[in-house]
Amino acid sequence: MKIKFAVAGGLGALVLGVSGVQAAPHCGLGNGQKATGAPIKVGAVVGRTGPDDFSSSARAAKAYFACVNENGGINGRPVDYLIEDDQWNPEVAGQVATKLVKDQKVVALVGNGSFVEMSVNAKLYAAEDVMSMASACAASECFESKNIVSTNEGPLVSSVGAAQWAVTKKGAKNLVCIGLNIPSVGQYSCGWTEKYMQSKGLKASSILMDPGSADVNAAVLQTVASGADTVLVNLPAGLAAGYLKAAQEQNLRDQFIWTSSTPLYDRAVPDMLGDYWQGHITVNIELTPYDGKGADATNWREVMDKYAAASDKRDTFSESGYLSAKYFVNTLLKLDPTKIDRPSVTAAIRAIRNEKSDLMCGPYYVGDGDRHQPNHANMMAEVVKGGFKIIGDCTDVNSAYLAPVRAEEKRIGLAP
């Protein structure tokens, strides 16, 4: 059976974060005055149409910018936020990025979320010296490029974090990683997960599916034949749910330890999966819980309630999009509004250091290095009836992949 799944975006009556009457959100200057000056063009490239909708990061950034524009803008100048859909197609990804960067002349990109666009456009961003403050990165180039930095961790760190949990808490000995057959996505993240397991003297393998026509039944049969005792589902939320439903049809729940990278941390997922999986699958989350009580967690929900559609997802990538937009706005508010252009914005973004939020386990920073991965500590949650139960505190991820990142943090004084 070859299928395409999409996760429902409605909130319904799910637990963990259904809001009642909220206070007014605070954004930017917070002065309640509509910005009327010359617009500042900002872009985003997302994978909205294709195997799954991966645009919640940009939808949250859009909501935050709308709030900023109603509260003074960037010292009087509104943000003109332009979102393009790459359709999960590399050729389209290149075309829409070129349109934003060369034709629209955006000063930066904020809230990008894609499985393909970073691989295609990293060289364009570097050549044009435009920064992408991404929020839902999946490709290796997102974390290994001078001009891209993301608030999310990406599938490599999230998958290794899930594997780390399975090994230390569940006694996993032989893990199979279920991913997408995209070189800079599946081979990258599942490959480094295999290396983590091997570094512990354990076994691992990967099953990679064609993103354009995912045969989940075939993947389930391969899982059974893998000899693994642990399954790590490293797929977009819709495809992950499809794979788990196929596994349920074969009644495989009790034959494996089940864990997942971040995409399954979505309000709609527990009810979608149903009673069968409750209490039997853990999910690594790249940011802190979406029902958190901290200032940013609360403000994110308030912004989404007032400025986003009810159908827009309230998930990890939405949190990440909000956070990227907030850091971007805070950065631009420090600039002379009459002199905001791409060079000044690029320099200001690279100067970001030690920004902290209750939505992230550690500090956010950029710098001028050749790679960026400020977020590399995560948490674990368990699927329960109607929602998720947090079962692990913020834990740094143990992977040799992060050695250059830790060295950079030490160099700029963010790590001991």
VODO-952328 format. One record per atom (N, C-alpha, C): y, x, z. Coordinates in steps of 0.1 Angstrom, whole numbers, plus 5000, padded with zeros to 4 digits. Layout:
<kevos>
YXZ
...
</kevos>
This chain:
<kevos>
498850085000
500050005000
501250095000
502150074991
503450144990
504550054994
505350095003
506349995009
507750065011
508749985013
510050025017
510449935028
510849995040
511249915051
512649945055
513349845061
514649865066
514749805080
515249875090
515349815103
516449715104
516249605110
517249495112
518349545120
519549505117
520749555124
521249465135
520749335136
521249245145
520849275159
521749245169
521449285183
520649175190
520849055186
520048945193
520348955208
519248935215
519348935230
518649055236
518549165229
517849285233
518549345245
517749405254
518249465266
518949595262
519549665272
520149795270
521449785262
522449725267
523749745260
524249615254
523749495256
524349375251
525549355260
526749355253
527949345261
528449215264
529149195275
529849075277
531349095274
532249035282
533649055280
534049205283
534649265273
534949405275
536449435276
536849545282
538249585282
538549635268
539849635265
540349685252
539949835251
539449875239
539050015237
540250105237
540050225240
541150325239
540850415228
541750435218
541550525207
542850595204
542750725201
543950805197
545050795207
546250765202
547450755211
547350635220
546650535217
546450425226
547750345229
548650345219
549950285222
550150135217
549050085210
549149945205
550049925194
550550035187
551450015176
550750055163
550749965153
550149995141
550750105133
549950205128
550450315121
550850275107
552050315103
552550275090
553050395081
552750515085
553250625078
552350655066
552450775060
551650815049
550250835053
549250775046
547850775050
547350925049
546350955057
545651075057
544251045052
543851095040
542551065034
541451145040
540451075045
539251135051
538051065044
536951145041
535851095034
534551095042
533551025037
532151035042
531151005031
530051075032
528951045022
527751005031
527150885028
525950835035
524850795026
523650785031
522550725024
522350585028
523050495021
523050355026
521950275019
521850295005
520850224998
519750314993
518450284995
517350364992
516250335001
515450435005
514250405014
514650345027
515850375032
516350325045
517850335045
518450255054
519950255055
520250355066
520950465062
521250575071
522750585072
523450475074
524950475074
525550435087
524850425098
525450375110
526450475116
526350605113
527250705118
528650675111
528750655098
529950625092
530550495096
529750395098
530150265102
530850275116
530350355125
530950375138
532250455137
532250555128
533550635125
534550535120
534150455110
535150355104
535750265115
534950225125
535450135135
536450215144
536050335147
537050415155
538350445148
538250475135
539450495128
540350365127
539650255126
540450125126
541150105139
540450145150
541150135163
542250235164
542050355159
543150455159
544350405151
544150345139
545250295131
546050185137
545450115146
546150005153
546750055166
546550185169
547150245181
547850375179
548750365168
549550485166
549150575155
547850565151
547350655141
547450805145
547550895135
547751035138
549251065139
549751035151
551251045153
551950975142
551550845140
552250755131
551550745117
550650825114
550050825101
548650765102
548250655094
546950605095
545950685088
544650675092
543550735085
543050645074
542950695062
542450615050
541050665049
540050595054
538650635054
537850585042
537350675034
536650645022
535150685023
534350585022
532850605024
532150585011
531350685007
530550674995
529050674998
528250604990
526850594991
526150684982
525350774987
524650874978
523250814973
522950694978
521750624973
520450704974
520450804983
519350894985
518950974972
519950984964
519751044950
520651174950
520051294948
520851414948
521951414938
521651364926
522651364915
523851284919
523551164925
524651074930
525451144941
524651204950
525251274961
526351374957
526051454947
526951544941
528151484935
527951374928
529051304921
530051244931
529551174941
530451104951
531151204960
530551314963
531151424971
532351484963
532051514950
533051564941
534251474940
533951344939
535051244938
535851244951
535251254963
536051264975
536851394976
536151504974
536751634976
537751674966
537451654953
538251704942
539251594937
538751474936
539651374931
540551304941
539951264952
540651194963
541351304972
540851424972
541451534979
541551504994
540451455000
540351435014
540551565022
541151545034
541451665042
540151715049
539151625050
537951655057
536951545055
535651565058
534751455058
534251435073
534051315077
533751285090
532651165090
531651185098
530651075099
529551075089
529451185081
528351185070
526951165076
526151085069
524751065074
523851055062
522951155060
522151155047
520951245049
519951215041
518851305040
518951395028
519951375019
520051465007
521351525005
522451465009
523751505005
524151645009
523751685022
524151815027
523451925018
522251905014
521552005006
522252024993
522751914987
523451924974
524851974976
525551934986
527051954987
527552074996
526652135003
527052245012
527852355004
527452384992
528152494985
529552434980
529652314977
530952254973
531852254984
531452214996
532352215008
532852355011
531952455010
532352595012
533352645002
533052614989
533952654978
535352594979
535352464984
536652404985
537252414999
536552485008
536952505021
537352375028
536552275027
536752155034
535652135044
535952095056
534952075067
534351945067
533051935070
532351815072
531951805086
532551715094
532151685107
531151575107
529951615104
528851515101
528351455114
527551345113
527051275125
525651235124
525051245112
523651205111
522951295101
522951425104
522351525096
520851525096
520251545084
518751555084
518351685077
519151745068
518751855060
519151985067
518352095064
518652225070
520052275067
520452245054
521852305051
522952245060
522652135066
523752085075
523952175087
522952245091
522952325103
523052475100
522952505087
522952645083
524152675073
525252605074
526352615065
527652635073
528552715067
529852745074
530752625075
530652525066
531652425065
531052285069
529852285076
529352165081
528952175096
529352085104
528952085118
528751935122
527751915130
527351775133
527251755148
527451635153
527251595166
525851555169
525051525159
523651495161
522851625160
521651625164
520851745164
520051775152
519651665145
518851675133
517351665136
516551645126
515151625128
514351745134
514851865131
514151985136
514251985152
515451985157
515551995171
514951875178
515151755172
514651635178
513151635178
512551685167
511051685167
510451795176
511051905177
510552015186
510751955200
511851885203
512051835216
510951735220
510551645210
509451555212
508151625214
507951725206
506651805208
506651875221
507751935225
507851995238
507551905250
508051785249
507651675259
506151645259
505651635247
504151595246
503351705252
503751835250
502951945255
503051955270
504351955275
504551975289
504151855298
504351735293
504151615301
502851545298
502351555286
501151485282
499951565278
500151705279
499051795276
498551795262
499451775252
499151775238
498551915234
497551915226
496952045222
496952065207
496951955199
496851955185
497751845179
498851875173
499851775169
499951765154
500051645149
500351625135
501751565134
502551625125
503951575123
504051495110
504451365111
504551275099
506051275095
506251335083
507651355078
507851315063
508951345058
509251315044
509151445036
508651425024
508351545015
509651575008
510651625016
511951675011
512051815017
512051925008
511952055013
512852095025
514152055024
515052085035
515051985046
514151895046
513951795057
512551795063
511551755056
510251745061
509651885064
509651975054
509052105056
509852185066
511152155066
512052225076
511752185090
511752055093
511652005107
510152005111
509251955103
507851965107
507352105108
507852185098
507452325098
507752405111
509052385116
509352445128
508752385140
508352255139
507552195150
506152265150
505552285139
504352365138
504452505145
505552565142
505852705148
505952695163
506552585168
506652575183
505252555189
504452475183
503052455188
502352585188
502452655177
501752785175
502252885185
503552885189
504052975198
503452955212
502852835214
502252805227
500752825226
500252875215
498752895213
498052765210
498852665205
498252535202
498252515187
497652395183
497452365168
498452265164
498752265151
499652165145
499552165130
499852045124
499852035109
500851925106
501051905093
502051815088
501551725077
501951595077
501651505066
503051455061
503351485049
504651455043
504551355032
505351245034
505351135024
506451145014
506151085002
507251074992
508250974996
509551014998
510550915003
510750804994
510550824981
510750714971
509750604971
508550644975
507450544974
506450584985
506750554998
505950595009
504650515011
503550585010
502250515011
501850535026
502150445034
501950465049
500450445052
499750365044
498250355047
497550485044
497950555033
497350685030
497750785041
498950775046
499350875057
498550845070
498250725073
497450685085
496050745083
495450725071
494150785069
494150935071
495151005066
495351145067
495451185082
496151105089
496351125104
495051125111
494151025108
492851025114
492051145111
492151195098
491351305094
491951445099
493151445105
493851565108
493151635120
492451565128
491851625140
492851635152
494051585150
495051595160
494851505172
495351535184
495351445195
496651385197
497751435190
499051385192
499751355178
500451245177
501151215165
502651215167
503351295160
504851295161
505351225148
505951105150
506551035138
507951085136
508151155125
509451215122
510051155109
510351025110
510750945098
511950865101
512750825090
513750725092
513250595099
514050525106
513550415115
512650315108
513150275096
512350175088
510950225084
510950345079
509650395075
508750425087
509350475098
508650495110
507950365115
508750255115
508150135119
507050085110
507150115097
506150075087
504850155090
505050285092
503850375095
503150325108
503950295118
503250245131
502550115129
503150025121
502449895119
501149925112
501150015102
499850045096
498850105105
499350195115
498450245125
497950135134
498750035137
498349925145
497249845139
497349825125
496349755118
494949825119
494949955121
493750035123
493350045138
494249995147
494049995161
493850145166
494850225162
494750365166
495550405178
496150315184
497050345195
496450435206
495250395210
494650475221
493950595217
493950625204
493250745200
494150875200
495450855202
496450965201
497450945212
498151065215
499451055222
500451035211
501350935213
502350905203
503750935207
504451005198
505851035201
506651035188
507951045189
508851025177
510151105179
510651145168
512051195168
513051075169
514351105169
515351015173
515450885165
515150875152
515450755144
514950625150
513850635158
513250505164
514050465176
515050535180
515950495191
516950395186
516550275183
517350175177
517050045185
518149965188
517949845196
516949755190
516849745177
515949645171
514449695171
514149825174
512849875172
511849815182
512149805195
511049755205
510549615201
511449525198
510949395194
510249395180
510749485171
510049495158
508649545160
508449645169
507149705170
506149605178
506749525187
505949425195
505249485207
504449395213
503749435226
502849545224
502249565212
501149665210
501649805214
502849835211
503349975213
504049995226
504349885233
505149905246
504449985256
505050085261
504550175270
503550285264
503550295251
502550385245
503250475235
504550475233
505150575224
506550615230
506750745230
507950805235
508850845224
510150845226
511150875215
512150975221
512351085213
513351175216
514751125212
515651135221
517051085218
517951205218
518751215207
519651335205
520951335213
521351215217
522551195225
522051125238
522951085246
522551025259
522350875256
521850795265
521450655263
522550565258
522250475249
523350385244
523750275253
523150275265
523650185276
524250255287
524750385284
525350465295
526550405300
526850455313
528050395320
529250485319
529150605312
530250695312
531450645303
532550715304
533750675297
533550665282
532950765275
532750755261
531750655257
530650645265
529550545261
530150405262
530950375272
531650245274
532650225262
533450325260
534450305249
533850285235
532750365233
532050345220
531650195218
530950135228
530549995227
531749905225
532849935232
534049845231
534649855217
534649975212
535149995198
534249925188
532949935190
532049865180
532149715182
532349665194
532449525196
533649465189
534749545189
536049485184
536249515169
535749635165
536149675151
534949695141
533749675146
532649685137
531949545135
531149535125
530349415123
529249395134
528949275137
527849255147
526549315141
526349315128
525149375122
525049525121
526249595124
526249735124
525349785136
524549885133
523649935143
524350005155
523849985167
524350055178
523150145182
523150255176
522050355178
522550495180
521650595181
522150735184
523150775173
522850745161
523750795150
525150725150
525150595155
526450535157
527250605168
526550635179
527250715190
527750845184
526950905176
527351035170
528551025161
528550915153
529650885144
530950865152
530850785162
532050765171
532550895176
531650985181
532051105187
532651205177
532151215165
532751295155
534151255152
534251115150
535651065147
536651085158
536151075171
537051095182
537451245183
536551335181
536851485181
537851515170
537651455158
538451475147
539851425150
540051305155
541351255158
542051335169
541351375179
541951455190
542451585184
541751645174
542151765168
543351755160
543451645152
544551625143
545851585151
545651525163
546851485171
547551605176
546951725176
547551845180
548451905169
548251855157
548951915145
550351845143
551251915136
552451855131
552051755120
552351625122
551951525113
552551535099
553651615098
554251635085
553551745077
552751825084
552151935077
550651935077
550051815078
548651795078
548151805064
547351905061
546651915048
545351975050
544551995039
543252045041
543152185048
543952285044
543852415051
544152405066
545152325070
545552315084
544452235092
543852135085
542752065092
541452155093
541152225083
539952315083
540152415095
541252475095
541552575106
541452515120
541952385121
541952325134
540552285138
539752235129
538352205132
537652325137
537752435130
537052555133
537452605147
538652565151
539152615164
538652525176
537852425173
537352335184
536452415193
536652405206
535852475216
535552385228
534352385233
534052335246
534552185249
534452105239
534651965241
533451895248
533751815258
532651755265
532751605265
531551545265
531451395265
530251355272
530251235279
529051185285
528051135275
528451135262
527451105252
526551225247
526951345251
526151465248
525751535260
524551605259
524051675270
524851805273
525451865262
526151985263
527451985256
528252095256
529552095250
529452105235
530552055229
530652055214
531652165210
531352235200
532252345196
531952365181
532852435174
532652465160
532652615158
533852675157
533852825154
533752855139
533752985136
533853025122
532553095118
531453065125
530153125121
529553065108
528453125104
527853075092
526852955094
526652925106
525852805110
526352735122
526052605124
526652535135
525552435140
525252445153
524352345160
524752335174
525952275177
526352265191
525452175200
524752085194
523951985201
522452035200
521852085211
520452125211
519752095224
520252005232
519651955244
519451805243
518251745246
518051605244
517251545255
517051415254
516351335264
515151265258
514351205266
513151125262
513250985267
512850885259
512750745262
511450695259
511050585265
509750525263
510050375258
509350335248
509450195243
508850105253
509650005258
509249905267
509649775262
509249665269
509549535264
511049515263
511549485251
512949445249
513849565249
513349685250
514249805250
513549935252
514250025259
513750155262
513950195276
513050275281
513150335295
513350485294
514450535300
514650675300
513650745309
512950845304
511950905312
512151065313
513251115309
513451255310
514951285310
515351385318
516751425319
517051515307
518351545305
518751645295
517951775296
517251805285
516451925285
516752005272
517052135274
517352225262
516052245255
516152255242
514952265233
514552415231
513252445233
512752575232
512252605218
513052665210
512652705196
513352835192
512552915185
513053045180
514153015170
514152895164
515152865154
516552865160
516652845172
517952835179
518552965184
517753075182
518253205186
519553245181
519953235168
521253265164
522353175170
522053055173
522952955179
523253005193
522253035200
522453085214
523253215215
523053305205
523753425204
525253405202
525553305193
526953265190
527553205202
526853125209
527453055221
527753165232
526853265233
527153375243
528353455238
528453475225
529553555220
530953485223
530953355222
532253285224
532453235238
531453265247
531653235261
531153095265
530353035257
529852895261
528452905267
527853015268
526553035274
526553155282
525653165293
525553285301
524953405293
</kevos>
